[in-house]
Amino acid sequence: MPDAMLHVASAVVKARPAAQDAVAREIAALAGADVLAVDHGRIIVVLEASCHHDLAGNLDRIAVLDGVLSAVLVFEHAEPEGDPT
């Protein structure tokens, strides 16, 4: 059986400034999502999951939130879970 993988990605979400705080709260409530910064409608998000499909699913969920204008994957990395490097 293959080793369990950890997928980590970052995304930039553009939201209407009036909705940014509500959008950030909804993103933070998603499993594996962490909101790092919110400023002038831009929300920086880190996503973690055990497979790429789950990362893509969270990004799709973010993209359709009320107030979101765009959600773009910026970086993705995968490695065996528990890898010390």
Beta strands, then each sheet from edge to edge (+ up, - down):
strand 1: 5-15
strand 2: 33-39
strand 3: 42-49
strand 4: 68-80
sheet 1: 2+ 3- 1+ 4-
end
